[in-house]
Amino acid sequence: QNQQADLEAHINELASTIKTLEQEIADAHNAIATAEMDLQRATEDRQAANHEFQKTIGDQTVTIEVLKKALDKLATFYDFLQQKKGAQTPPVPQKEYAANKGATGVMEMIEKL
């Protein structure tokens, strides 16, 4: 009878251990599922960020091309203007600067505003 009681106690202890282990296994499965969902979300976020980055790079490439074309057009235009002018008359020599006696100063003009 004593041996039977010991065996029943051991059976109860093992049943309790089984329940505890089953709960730990269920918790581990839940943790794995949560980690997989987090990984999926992180993957989607990374793909969205990469898509946005690729779009930005594409926009910048187009902008660079447009600016290069504009620069080429401006260079062509200004080269044409310089060739068209050819020889210019030399500038008139400047007289020495002297303040106009009847003119008001810049500060007074600003104060009037």
MARLO-728837 format. One record per residue: x, y, z of N, C-alpha, C in turn; residue in three letters. Coordinates in pm, whole numbers, plus 50000, padded with zeros to 5 digits. Example, Ala and Ser with C-alpha at 12.3 -4.5 7.8 and 13.67 -1.06 7.14 Angstrom:
// residues 2
513194943150780512304955050780513204967050780ala;512854977550708513674989450714512905000350787ser;
//
This chain:
// residues 113
500834988150000500005000050000500885012650000gln;501945012350076502865023550081503525025849944asn;503845014549880504455015549747503455021149647gln;502195017349659501165022349568500975037349588gln;501005042049709500865056349736502055063949679ala;503255058149691504435064749633504315065549481asp;503825054749420503665054649274502605064649230leu;501525065649302500475075349268500995089749284glu;501785092049386502375105249406503345108449292ala;504105098149252505035100149142504275102749011his;503155095448992502315097548873501765111748872ile;501275116348986500735129948996501825140448969asn;503005137649021504125146848998504485147348850glu;504525135748786504825135148643503715141748560leu;502465140048600501345146448530501465161648541ala;501845166348657502035180748677503195185848591ser;504265178048585505405181748502504995182148354thr;504185172348312503705172048173502875184448142ile;501975188048233501155200048211502025212548202lys;503015213548290503915225148289504685225748157thr;505185214148114505935213847989505045216847869leu;503805211847870502875214947762502585229947756glu;502445236347872502215250847876503435258347823gln;504625253847862505845260247813505985258547662glu;505595246847611505645244547466504665253947396ile;503455255347450502455264347391502965278747393ala;503575282747505504145296347513505265298247410asp;506075287947392507165288847293506585289947152ala;505525282347122504875283346991504315297446969his;503705303047073503185316747062504315326847039asn;505415325047109506565333947091507125332846948ala;507165320646896507635318546759506695325346660ile;505385323746680504415330046591504545345346595ala;504715350846715504895365346729506175369846659thr;507245362346676508515365846611508375365146459ala;507655355246408507455354246263506625365946211glu;505615370046287504805381646246505665394346246met;506485396046350507375407646357508365407646240asp;508875395846208509795394646095509105398245965leu;507865393645947507115396845826506875411945816gln;506485418245928506275432745927507565440245896arg;508665435745956509955442145930510345440645783ala;510065429045725510365426845584509535436145497thr;508255437545528507385446445452507835461045465glu;508205465045587508695478745608509975481145529asp;510865471445530512125472745457511865473545307arg;510935465545257510625466045114510015479545077gln;509155484945162508555498045135509635508945138ala;510525508245234511605518145243512525517045122ala;512815504845079513665502944962512975508244836asn;511675505944825510925511144709510975526344707his;510785532544822510845547244832512255552244797glu;513265545244845514645548944815514915548044665phe;514475537244602514675535644458513965546644381gln;512765550444427512035561244361512805574444375lys;513325577044493514095589344517515345589644429thr;516035578444420517225577644335516845580244190ile;515735574544145515275576844008514945591443984gly;514265597644080513925611844067515195620444062asp;516165617144146517405624844147518175623144016gln;518145611143961518815608743833518185617043723thr;516855617343721516145625343621516475640143641val;516495644643765516815658643794518215662243746thr;519165653343770520535655743726520595656943574ile;519885648143505519875648643359519265661743308glu;518165665943371517515678543331518465690243354val;519135690443469520065701343498521245701443401leu;521735689743363522815689143265522365694743131lys;521155691143089520625696342962520455711542969lys;519935716443081519765730843096521115737943094ala;522095732243160523435738043162524025738243021leu;523835727542945524325727142807523655737942723asp;522335739442739521605749642662522105763642698lys;522265766142828522755779342870524165781942820leu;525015771842825526385773442777526375776542628ala;525545769442553525435771942409524945786142384thr;523935790342457523365803642439524395814542469phe;525075813242583526035823642622527275823442533tyr;527665811642486528775811142390528385818442263asp;527145816542220526655823442100526665838542121phe;526225843142238526225857542266527635863242266leu;528585855842321529955860842325530545861642185gln;530215851942101530715852141964530065863441885gln;528795865941914528045876141841528585890041870lys;528975892541994529455905842031530745909241960lys;531605899641945532875902041876533685912541948gly;534175922141872535015932741930534125943641986ala;534345947142108533575957642172534445970142181gln;533755981142192534485993542216534945993342360thr;536115998542387536585998442525535706007242612pro;535566003942737534716011842825535286025842846pro;534386035042870534786048842894535486049443028val;536626056343037537306057143166536426064243269pro;536416058943387535576064243494536256076343558gln;535416085843591535926097243668536036092943812lys;536786100143887536926096844028535586099144097glu;535266090244188533966090844257533926102544353tyr;532836109944344532596120644440531106120444472ala;530776121844597529366121744637528666133844578ala;527446131844535526636142744480526236151844596asn;526496164444579526256173644689524776175344721lys;523906174444620522496176544645521746163644677gly;522436152444671521756139544692521676136244840ala;520576130144877520456125345014521146111845023thr;521566108445139522256095745157521296083845152gly;521876072445137521096060045131520336058145261val;520936061445373520276059745501519006068145509met;519066080245457517876088845460516786083045370glu;517186077245258516176071145170515506059245239met;516296051445310515736039945381514816044545492ile;515186055345561514336060545668512996065145615glu;512976070345492511706074745433510776062945407lys;511356051345382510536039545358509906035245487leu;
//
